[in-house]
């Protein structure tokens, strides 16, 4: 077993020389980083850089795809925890990035990649039994970044989740000296959110808003649905609907089928997680479960096939979430909820 102190020394030496070399891979559109000082705040913690990172590691698929969307693959020394297939538009860039762990990276795997910056979509990736705590990495002079979406106590009250995502893009753009591309991404996605919200004014307001249940997964026969703190509640608000479980203070709570029946939603959104491959993950399996259930099958939303399907991974905050929002807005039109 390698000694932690020796790991720290090796990492420090590697980081001292990292600034003198370029990362492997890259793309023709990428630009060489230039020396500049940048400072941002991430999850309540100030993060400063004397020059743009050259060996960033993304600890999850969300962070990986954000960096790839920003064209930063030549600044990446590693990626981990891929849950579903990478979209076609990222495949070539993703192929140039080393996979340091197929699932959640350990501290050993992370340090072997000699990163000069570590990005994670959620705070729980930074624990002593996972990639190391942010404090441990600080001690090794490795700055860290956690998505603002997973830092509710550090964000201004009432900030919409999509705006937190957009702030991630802009802060990462500042860190890497890619402000123009990050600004365009944020602007394009703000426009997509505004477009999805155009139909909200044409949906009946107040208590007459159509209710929706988001079925994320079915595990051991039990449904996991969107609660109040997940992105789907905000997506519902934008398009003029109401999450039927927005009184449950969790992202994806386990509920019973009887509770779903009691909420009697006007329509149902299925998150298709076929690529994850667990039992009950595919949209077809979820449909079959509902149509075969003695109670759920009698709901009007199921009988009348008022069921929409979106990629499940897009129901969690990511660079892809505006796509699911657009599918939701269009699906509501198709179902006749928009006047």
C-alpha positions in Angstrom: 0.0 0.0 0.0 1.4 3.4 -0.9 2.0 5.8 2.0 -0.3 8.9 2.0 2.6 11.2 2.8 4.6 9.9 -0.2 1.5 10.3 -2.4 1.3 14.0 -1.3 5.0 14.5 -2.1 4.7 12.9 -5.5 1.6 14.9 -6.3 3.3 18.2 -5.2 6.3 17.4 -7.5 4.0 16.5 -10.4 2.0 19.7 -10.0 5.2 21.7 -9.9 6.1 20.5 -13.4 2.6 20.3 -14.8 2.6 23.9 -15.8 5.5 23.3 -18.1 3.8 20.7 -20.2 0.6 20.5 -22.2 -2.2 18.0 -21.6 -2.5 15.0 -23.8 -5.1 15.1 -26.6 -7.0 18.3 -27.3 -8.8 19.7 -30.3 -8.2 22.2 -33.0 -10.7 24.6 -31.5 -8.9 24.6 -28.1 -6.6 27.5 -27.2 -3.3 27.3 -25.2 -3.8 28.7 -21.6 -2.0 31.9 -20.8 -0.7 33.1 -17.4 -3.4 35.1 -15.6 -4.8 35.3 -12.1 -8.4 34.1 -11.6 -10.5 33.8 -8.5 -14.0 32.4 -8.0 -16.1 31.2 -5.1 -17.3 27.6 -5.1 -19.7 26.2 -2.5 -18.7 28.9 -0.1 -15.0 28.4 -0.6 -12.7 30.9 -2.5 -10.7 29.2 -5.3 -7.7 31.1 -6.9 -5.4 30.3 -9.8 -2.2 31.8 -10.9 -2.8 30.3 -14.4 -5.5 28.3 -16.0 -5.6 24.6 -15.1 -3.9 22.1 -17.4 -4.7 18.8 -15.6 -8.3 19.1 -14.4 -10.1 16.0 -13.3 -13.9 15.7 -13.5 -15.3 13.3 -10.8 -18.6 12.6 -12.5 -20.5 12.7 -15.8 -22.1 16.0 -15.1 -18.8 17.8 -14.6 -17.2 15.9 -17.5 -19.8 17.0 -20.0 -19.7 20.6 -18.8 -16.0 20.7 -19.4 -16.4 19.0 -22.8 -19.2 21.5 -23.8 -16.7 24.3 -23.0 -14.1 22.7 -25.2 -11.7 22.0 -22.4 -10.8 18.4 -23.1 -7.1 19.3 -23.7 -7.0 20.6 -20.1 -8.4 17.4 -18.6 -6.2 14.7 -17.0 -9.1 12.4 -16.1 -12.7 11.6 -15.8 -14.7 9.2 -13.6 -18.2 7.8 -12.7 -19.8 7.6 -16.2 -23.4 6.5 -15.6 -24.7 6.5 -19.2 -23.4 6.7 -22.7 -21.6 10.0 -23.6 -23.7 11.9 -26.2 -22.4 11.7 -29.8 -21.4 15.3 -29.9 -18.9 14.7 -27.1 -17.6 11.3 -28.2 -14.4 12.4 -30.0 -13.4 14.8 -27.2 -14.2 12.3 -24.5 -12.0 9.7 -26.2 -9.0 11.9 -25.5 -9.6 12.1 -21.7 -8.2 9.3 -19.5 -10.7 7.4 -17.4 -9.2 7.2 -13.9 -12.1 5.2 -12.5 -15.2 3.6 -14.1 -17.2 4.4 -11.0 -16.6 6.9 -8.1 -12.9 7.7 -7.9 -10.9 7.1 -4.7 -8.3 9.4 -3.4 -5.6 7.0 -4.6 -7.0 7.1 -8.2 -7.4 10.8 -8.1 -3.9 11.5 -6.9 -2.4 9.1 -9.5 -3.8 11.5 -12.1 -1.7 14.4 -10.6 -4.5 17.0 -11.0 -4.1 20.7 -10.7 -7.9 21.2 -10.4 -10.8 18.8 -9.4 -14.4 19.4 -10.4 -17.4 17.6 -9.0 -21.1 17.9 -9.6 -22.0 17.1 -6.0 -20.4 17.7 -2.6 -20.6 14.0 -1.6 -17.9 13.1 -4.1 -15.4 15.0 -1.8 -15.3 12.7 1.2 -12.4 10.9 2.9 -13.6 7.5 1.6 -14.1 8.8 -1.9 -11.9 11.3 -3.8 -10.7 13.0 -0.5 -12.2 16.0 1.3 -11.8 19.4 -0.1 -9.6 20.2 2.9 -7.3 17.3 2.2 -6.9 18.5 -1.4 -6.4 22.1 -0.3 -3.5 20.8 1.8 -2.0 19.3 -1.4 -2.5 22.7 -3.1 -5.1 21.2 -5.4 -8.1 23.6 -5.8 -11.6 22.1 -6.0 -15.0 23.1 -7.5 -18.4 21.9 -6.5 -21.5 22.7 -8.6 -23.5 25.5 -7.0 -26.7 23.4 -7.5 -25.5 21.1 -4.7 -24.7 24.0 -2.3 -28.1 25.3 -1.2 -26.9 27.0 2.0 -24.2 28.9 0.2 -26.5 30.3 -2.5 -28.7 33.4 -2.4 -32.2 32.4 -1.3 -34.6 31.9 -4.2 -32.0 31.5 -6.9 -33.5 29.3 -9.6 -31.6 26.0 -10.2 -31.0 26.8 -13.8 -29.3 30.0 -12.9 -27.0 28.1 -10.5 -26.1 25.9 -13.4 -25.3 28.9 -15.6 -23.2 30.4 -12.8 -21.2 27.2 -12.9 -20.5 27.7 -16.6 -19.4 31.3 -16.1 -17.2 30.5 -13.1 -15.5 27.6 -14.9 -15.0 29.9 -17.9 -13.3 32.4 -15.6 -11.0 29.7 -14.2 -10.0 28.3 -17.6 -9.9 31.6 -19.4 -12.8 30.5 -21.6 -15.2 33.3 -20.7 -16.5 33.8 -24.2 -17.5 30.2 -24.7 -18.9 29.9 -21.2 -20.9 33.2 -21.7 -22.4 31.9 -25.0 -23.3 28.6 -23.4 -25.1 30.4 -20.5 -26.8 32.8 -22.9 -28.0 30.0 -25.2 -29.4 28.0 -22.3 -31.1 31.0 -20.7 -32.8 31.5 -24.1 -33.9 27.9 -24.1 -35.4 28.3 -20.6 -37.2 31.4 -21.7 -38.6 29.6 -24.7 -39.9 26.7 -22.6 -41.5 29.2 -20.3 -43.4 30.9 -23.1 -46.1 28.3 -22.9 -46.6 28.8 -19.1 -48.7 32.0 -19.7 -51.0 29.9 -21.8 -51.6 27.3 -19.1 -54.4 27.7 -16.6 -53.0 29.2 -13.4 -53.4 28.6 -9.7 -54.9 25.3 -8.6 -55.8 24.5 -12.2 -52.2 23.9 -13.2 -51.8 20.3 -14.5 -50.0 18.1 -12.0 -47.2 15.8 -12.9 -45.4 12.9 -11.3 -41.8 12.3 -12.5 -40.9 8.6 -12.3 -37.2 8.4 -12.1 -36.6 4.7 -11.2 -38.3 1.6 -9.9 -36.2 -0.4 -7.4 -37.4 -3.6 -5.7 -40.9 -2.7 -7.1 -41.0 0.7 -5.4 -41.1 4.0 -7.3 -38.7 6.8 -6.9 -40.2 10.2 -7.9 -39.1 13.8 -8.0 -39.5 15.7 -4.7 -39.5 19.3 -3.9 -35.7 19.9 -4.0 -34.9 18.3 -7.4 -34.7 20.1 -10.7 -38.1 18.8 -11.9 -40.1 21.0 -9.5 -38.4 24.0 -11.1 -39.0 22.6 -14.6 -42.7 22.2 -13.8 -42.9 25.8 -12.6 -41.3 27.1 -15.8 -43.7 25.3 -18.1 -46.8 26.0 -16.0 -47.3 22.6 -14.3 -47.1 21.5 -10.7 -44.9 18.6 -9.3 -47.4 16.4 -7.5 -44.7 15.6 -4.9 -43.4 19.1 -4.3 -44.4 18.8 -0.6 -41.6 16.2 0.0 -38.4 17.8 0.9 -36.1 15.4 -1.0 -34.6 15.2 -4.5 -35.8 11.7 -5.4 -37.8 10.1 -2.5 -39.0 6.6 -2.5 -42.8 6.5 -2.3 -45.5 3.9 -2.7 -47.6 3.2 -5.7 -50.6 4.0 -3.5 -49.2 7.5 -2.8 -48.8 8.0 -6.5 -52.4 7.0 -7.0 -53.6 9.4 -4.3 -51.9 12.3 -6.1 -53.7 11.2 -9.3 -51.5 13.3 -11.6 -52.8 14.8 -14.8 -49.7 13.4 -16.6 -46.6 11.4 -15.9 -43.0 11.9 -17.0 -40.8 8.8 -17.2 -37.1 9.2 -16.9 -35.5 6.6 -19.3 -32.4 5.2 -17.7 -32.0 2.3 -20.2 -28.2 2.9 -20.5 -27.7 2.5 -16.8 -29.0 -1.1 -17.2 -30.5 -1.8 -13.8 -33.8 -3.7 -13.5 -36.7 -1.3 -13.9 -34.6 1.5 -15.4 -35.9 1.5 -19.0 -38.9 3.5 -20.0 -40.5 0.3 -21.4 -40.2 -1.4 -18.0 -41.7 1.5 -16.2 -44.6 1.6 -18.5 -45.2 -2.1 -18.1 -45.0 -1.8 -14.3 -47.7 1.0 -14.3 -50.0 -0.7 -16.9 -49.7 -4.0 -14.9 -50.3 -2.5 -11.5 -53.8 -3.1 -10.2 -54.2 0.5 -8.9 -51.9 2.6 -11.0 -53.3 1.1 -14.2 -56.7 2.7 -13.4 -55.3 6.3 -13.3 -56.6 8.4 -16.1 -53.0 9.5 -16.9 -52.1 5.8 -17.5 -55.4 4.8 -19.2 -55.2 7.7 -21.6 -51.5 7.4 -22.2 -50.7 10.8 -20.9 -47.1 9.8 -20.4 -44.0 11.6 -21.6 -40.5 10.1 -21.8 -37.3 12.0 -21.3 -33.7 10.9 -20.8 -33.4 10.2 -17.1 -30.0 11.7 -16.7 -31.4 15.0 -17.9 -33.7 15.3 -14.9 -30.7 15.8 -12.7 -29.0 19.2 -13.1 -26.5 19.2 -16.0 -25.5 20.8 -19.2 -28.2 18.6 -20.8 -31.1 19.6 -18.6 -32.5 22.3 -20.9 -33.1 19.6 -23.5 -35.4 17.7 -21.1 -37.1 21.0 -20.3 -37.8 21.5 -24.0 -39.2 18.0 -24.2 -41.5 18.7 -21.3 -42.8 22.0 -22.8 -43.4 20.3 -26.2 -45.0 17.3 -24.5 -47.5 19.5 -22.6 -48.5 21.1 -25.9 -48.9 17.6 -27.5 -51.1 16.6 -24.6 -53.3 19.7 -25.0 -52.4 21.5 -21.8 -51.3 24.7 -23.6 -54.2 26.8 -24.8 
